Amino acid sequence: MRVARTLDGLSVDLASEEDTARLGCALADVVEPGVVIGLVGPLGAGKTRLVRAIAETLGVDPEAISSPTFVLIQEYDGRLPVYHFDAYRLPAPGAFEDLGVADYWKSGGVSLVEWADRVSALLPDDCWTITLRPTGPTARSVRIDLPAAHRHLADRLAERLA
């Protein structure tokens, strides 16, 4: 795993599914209540795998975690509530708003939004953005962009990945 600091966060090269899980664990260790994380990347980029690792680290029962593609929102109980959204099948950004997503942002949990680029205008200004790009069968290049108020967490995150 290669980790490099960027102006807005981190750049991480992941070589395996285990590295993706490790990144998810590290993210779960630094998130705070109310954090919204937008996940961007093509099909098969590892968005749901990353969500699974974050949720499991936050104490969610692994058997309960599934992709919300057809349900649109999954709610999980853990040491912090986890709200898992999928905007892939929505016909328009307004349909995402109609789900009442803004109420989740203020609920004190961690919100994870797959296909966030499709609804970016509806995400809060302090949303974290994680962009995943496949670079091999299980390898990924990941860019983590943090809002100014959370950029100090990039160093903590990098330490956990070292």
Phi and psi in degrees as a GROMACS rama.xvg file:
@    title "Ramachandran Plot"
@    xaxis  label "Phi"
@    yaxis  label "Psi"
@TYPE xy
-111.52  130.442  ARG-2
-125.083  129.579  VAL-3
-135.236  139.643  ALA-4
-76.0669  138.868  ARG-5
-118.876  174.671  THR-6
-59.0616  -37.4918  LEU-7
-105.228  0.229022  ASP-8
165.181  -116.848  GLY-9
-140.263  153.734  LEU-10
-117.977  129.508  SER-11
-133.245  130.308  VAL-12
-102.939  122.364  ASP-13
-107.658  132.968  LEU-14
-96.6585  -15.3771  ALA-15
-154.932  171.52  SER-16
-61.771  -35.3876  GLU-17
-63.8147  -38.4269  GLU-18
-64.7447  -39.0278  ASP-19
-63.0989  -43.2291  THR-20
-62.9058  -40.3718  ALA-21
-63.476  -40.3832  ARG-22
-62.0678  -43.3235  LEU-23
-60.3291  -41.4957  GLY-24
-62.7487  -43.5368  CYS-25
-64.7866  -40.2322  ALA-26
-62.8905  -44.0889  LEU-27
-61.0748  -31.2593  ALA-28
-71.5618  -22.1301  ASP-29
-110.198  -12.1517  VAL-30
-67.3098  154.712  VAL-31
-122.359  159.209  GLU-32
-55.1655  137.002  PRO-33
91.963  -2.63002  GLY-34
-72.9452  136.096  VAL-35
-114.33  127.244  VAL-36
-118.491  120.599  ILE-37
-94.2646  128.2  GLY-38
-107.721  127.777  LEU-39
-126.25  138.796  VAL-40
159.365  161.754  GLY-41
-71.6834  171.347  PRO-42
-53.6504  135.773  LEU-43
81.0099  8.41415  GLY-44
-77.39  -16.6197  ALA-45
108.416  13.8333  GLY-46
-60.4588  -50.4114  LYS-47
-67.6972  -35.997  THR-48
-62.0925  -40.4757  ARG-49
-66.6771  -42.7754  LEU-50
-58.8701  -44.8427  VAL-51
-58.0809  -43.9149  ARG-52
-66.7049  -40.5733  ALA-53
-62.4003  -50.0619  ILE-54
-62.7081  -44.0343  ALA-55
-61.1045  -41.6034  GLU-56
-65.8068  -29.2379  THR-57
-83.5638  7.93564  LEU-58
92.6615  13.2839  GLY-59
-78.3827  139.035  VAL-60
-60.6456  120.002  ASP-61
-56.5872  -31.2964  PRO-62
-68.544  -21.5922  GLU-63
-84.3055  -15.6924  ALA-64
-84.7286  125.639  ILE-65
-146.951  164.655  SER-66
-70.5976  133.211  SER-67
-87.8239  23.9328  PRO-68
-50.9992  -42.7684  THR-69
-96.1143  -22.0471  PHE-70
-90.1559  -28.2118  VAL-71
81.5723  -38.0048  LEU-72
-137.015  129.265  ILE-73
-116.04  135.601  GLN-74
-113.788  129.695  GLU-75
-125.773  142.307  TYR-76
-93.4768  132.383  ASP-77
-153.844  -163.284  GLY-78
-64.6661  -24.7298  ARG-79
-125.524  142.281  LEU-80
-62.2824  143.22  PRO-81
-118.911  127.451  VAL-82
-115.421  118.943  TYR-83
-113.679  115.087  HIS-84
-111.326  151.497  PHE-85
-135.493  116.627  ASP-86
-96.5858  7.64306  ALA-87
-60.2087  -46.6461  TYR-88
-91.814  1.95123  ARG-89
-71.4663  137.239  LEU-90
-71.1457  -25.0241  PRO-91
-161.973  157.68  ALA-92
-55.7957  -33.1516  PRO-93
-59.7283  -30.5394  GLY-94
-65.6946  -32.3225  ALA-95
-67.4561  -45.2024  PHE-96
-60.9712  -38.6341  GLU-97
-63.1559  -19.1123  ASP-98
-72.7762  -8.4619  LEU-99
79.5115  30.4012  GLY-100
-61.9582  -32.3271  VAL-101
-59.1592  -30.4928  ALA-102
-66.0701  -33.0711  ASP-103
-68.3309  -35.6959  TYR-104
-58.4269  -30.5668  TRP-105
-99.4473  8.10107  LYS-106
-86.1442  -5.84993  SER-107
88.0002  6.04582  GLY-108
-102.247  -168.378  GLY-109
-110.83  123.955  VAL-110
-105.567  128.951  SER-111
-120.205  117.962  LEU-112
-114.705  107.852  VAL-113
-79.2755  145.546  GLU-114
63.4285  39.2188  TRP-115
-61.3953  -26.2062  ALA-116
-63.3863  -21.653  ASP-117
-78.7584  -16.4449  ARG-118
-133.019  24.6509  VAL-119
-56.7447  -33.6327  SER-120
-68.1791  -16.9671  ALA-121
-98.9701  -3.67464  LEU-122
-84.5134  152.129  LEU-123
-65.4961  155.645  PRO-124
-59.2639  -29.2367  ASP-125
-96.0933  23.3602  ASP-126
-67.7277  137.542  CYS-127
-82.8656  145.79  TRP-128
-122.557  126.666  THR-129
-119.389  117.212  ILE-130
-106.204  123.848  THR-131
-112.901  132.628  LEU-132
-130.142  122.375  ARG-133
-64.2969  138.057  PRO-134
-124.995  1.14807  THR-135
-176.697  -175.785  GLY-136
-55.1686  -40.9607  PRO-137
-128.029  1.40121  THR-138
-88.8875  147.769  ALA-139
-143.933  149.232  ARG-140
-107.299  128.803  SER-141
-124.947  134.286  VAL-142
-118.066  126.655  ARG-143
-112.354  113.223  ILE-144
-106.381  123.714  ASP-145
-110.43  143.467  LEU-146
-66.6274  158.572  PRO-147
-49.9815  -41.4734  ALA-148
-66.7503  -17.8424  ALA-149
-114.344  3.18965  HIS-150
-62.2697  -25.4798  ARG-151
-61.5979  -22.3775  HIS-152
-73.4358  -17.3876  LEU-153
-60.1112  -39.6716  ALA-154
-66.8255  -41.4777  ASP-155
-63.0838  -41.0318  ARG-156
-64.3362  -44.7391  LEU-157
-60.9314  -39.0503  ALA-158
-62.081  -40.0902  GLU-159
-69.912  -23.8104  ARG-160
-92.3776  -10.7122  LEU-161
